[in-house]
Each structure stands twice: as C-alpha cells, then as structure tokens.
C-alpha cells in the first residue's frame, strides 16, 4: 500500500491589504484617499489657471485683432466701402486657416471690442470672450460698466449676464437713484448699503412659467418661486438666504402667515416677502407693517438690523405707498413683478412712466407741505 504523501497546503486567500477584516478602510486606504484629494486639488487648480491663462490670452488677441482692423480702416479712410471689403477678405482667409471663429461677424465684434475698450489694461481677466460679446450689445457706457462689474463681482455665467441685460437690471436699479447714485452703480456695481438697495422695481419673474394673462392664485406664485428658488435668488440680488415659507405670526390668538422669509447677510436683517395678485392696497401695507413689527420685537437679535418688508404686487400707486407708510420709512417697500421678460422698449417705457409718477408725487407733496 503506497504511503500517503503530505502535499504542501495551498495558501489561503488573503484579505486585500487595503481592507480590514470588517470591510472598513485600512490605514493604507485612508492614506491613499488623503493623497488623492491633495493631488486632485493641485490638478484642478492648475487646470483652472491654465484655462484662465488661455482665456485671457485669447481675449487680448481678439482686442489686438480689433486694433489692427481699426488702424487699417483709418489708414484707408476716404475709400468707399473700404472697411467692409477688407474685413470680408480677411475673414475668408482667416476662416480657411483658423476656423469659423473668424467669420465676418466675429471680426466686426473684435473691431467693436477695441472701440469700446481702447485700453487693454482696463479689461477684466475673469470675463470670457462670450461675456464681452454680450457686453458689446449694451450701448449705454454706464450700463455696460455696471454689467461688467457685476459679472465679475457676482461671478455671473454668460447665461446669467444675458438675462440681466435683457431684463434691464441697470435701469431698474437706477430708477430711484439720483445722478450720483447712478454713477456709483456704473463704477462699483450694485452695492448694498441700505435697505432700499435691496428693492428692484419691477422684479422680472419669467422663469416661474406663469403667464400674466392667466388666472392664478398667490399660492400658485409662491409654489412657482420655491420650485425655481435658485433663479429667484438671482433676481432678488446679493446676500439672500432662504429661511422658510408660510411663516406663522400669532397675535392675540389669531394666526397670520408670511409668504416667504429670507435673511440678507449684507444688511444683517430678515427680509419678509408677501405676494399679492392684483393692485396694492393700504391694507396690504398695514399688514406688512405688523409683520415687520413682530419680527423686530420678537425675533431680531440685538446685533441685527431691523427687518425689511417687501410686498410684490402686479400694480401699485406711489401715492398710496407714500401716504400709507410713516414719513422717513426705511423698512417697508412695494415692488411690482412681471411674469414675462419684456422687450427693452416695453420695459424702458414702463420705467419712464414709473419715474414720472414718482416725480409727480414728490412735486404734489412738496406743494402741500410748503407754506402759502
């Protein structure tokens, strides 16, 4: 009978070095994870810097192209249709070598770019060529400077910049400002230094999907704004943080509900929003006054500023607002809203009517207050 040989045992499968017996991460795994995040941060930063460098270089190159086109036009002044023929010929040759980025339209944009920004050092490195193409659509130099500053300060994408230009944000903010205030807007962008700086009139809420000519309730508008909260915060402006909806206020056993409550970190105050379908009434203003008083006495901390109340309505009378609120009011405001993006001509006409109504109300008030 043959002897049974002792065969060498097969090595048992080992638990991977990167896993513990319980399946958790080992020290090795944790080290790799930490290293991965460090390397990822390095590469992400380098990629962003590389993109920024390429973007800046290309924007400067387009400015240079615009410069040489303008200088060549000036040298050929007096020859009929000279600039158009030169650009057409230049576009044909450049497009054949460098692609569609140098079509006739883009070359004229580069020409306009140089004329609008004659000093290359004045350009913002944070903005792309697409940003600048949008800015070139703004004819008013003050408005263009404002949108440029805001695009940098608020880090607007090109889509956000386009929407703000189309909704005439500069004109809406400039409506209630004097000449010095408008100049400050152009030079510094939208700075929040007092409660009235938070108010835009009108607000443009086309992103809700609701139509001005259809029947809807205030609750429908509220739900639509919450569903599109990111877009609504962009339209409201800087520093807003959403706190809640239908916030209850109980006074003498009776319950009231504030539609939307925000906190603004720039004014260090609560911002209460009430939504109205239809024209503003003095009762609406009185109710908001109660909400503001309640928040100031019950919920505002000693190191915070008084709350701000804003009523959004489809229509309002400046006279009703002026006489329903106490003189020197700095806490309660009324602003209209639009559920579609008006054309520039429509919004400009409406802003002009609003400006005239404000001036008329001021004149009438001054005449009533002045002694005979």
Phi, psi and omega in degrees: 000125184292142178289142178280123182271144176276105180281146179297138180291141176288138179297134179287147180301134181268146174293133180308145185296338183269004180236144175273171181299332182271002179090358180279176179284138176273179177300325180295314180299317180298321180295318179296319180298315178297315180297320180301313182294326178294314180293320179299319179297319179298312183292320179296316178298316180296319180296318179295320178294321179295317179297317181297320179295317179296316180300312180298317180297317181291320178298317178295323178295319179294324175298317179296320177299315178300320180298312184292328177295313180297316180296323178292322177298317181295324178291330182261016183300140180106338178270124186302132174059025185298308184301316182297315182293322179294315180296320178299315180292320179296317180299317181300316183285318180292321180296324179295329183262321187248354177101186189288349179296352181239036175288174186303318182298315181294324179294322177291329174295320179295322177298312179296327179300313179295320181292326180281331181232074184294343179251116184296330181291343182279351182285150181267122182293339182284346186261143180271173177298325178295320175304312184292325177298322177292318180297329181293343178285345182270113184284323182290117182301323179294316178296319180297318178297321178298310182296325178295314180296317180293322179299325178281310185296318183265000180055049179292137168287170179295326178294318179294319178299316181298318180295318182293324176294314182296330180269009177053050181303317181301314182294323180293321179285328183283345187306314186263012182254152175278184185299320179294322179294321178294320178296321178296322176302314182295323186275323188243350187086194184273104178260138180259104181240345179209161185306321183296339179293342180281345190267128171245140180218110004271166166272142180252115187242042183296338183290347181291336183085353177281152180249140183297330185269004179254158180277129177210160181258167178299326178294328177294317178295319179299313180298320180295322179291321178293320180295332180243047189299321181299315179293324180293319178297322177297319180290323179298319178122206190278145167083004184275136173232133183282130181255322181168171179238155180049052180284125187279137173237121182250121181233116178054043177080356179258136184262136173234156184228123177275129187301305183221138178236130178236168169234135178251118185286343180277323177266352181054051182208156171290147174235117184258127181243129175243136184256133180230135172261114183113192185278144180293140177240165179292335176295323178298318180293320179296320179295319178295324177300321178294316179300314181297316179299317181298312181295324181292320185275331187253330191237344182278127180285159182301330182268008179255157178275161181303148180294159181241134178247130179232124177258123177263124183220166180276340180203156180203162174245126179299325181294319178298315180298316186294319185270342179279340182253153180293154177298143181077015180302130178229014186240334186240132184222156175237135181223139177278162174229149177243136181262010173220160179272104184294158172291162181300320181293318179297313183290322178297319179295320180292319178297323178294319177297319179297318180297319179295322179293320178298314181295321179296318179297318179298318181295314179298318179296320179296320179293323179291325183279336185282144180290152180289000000 
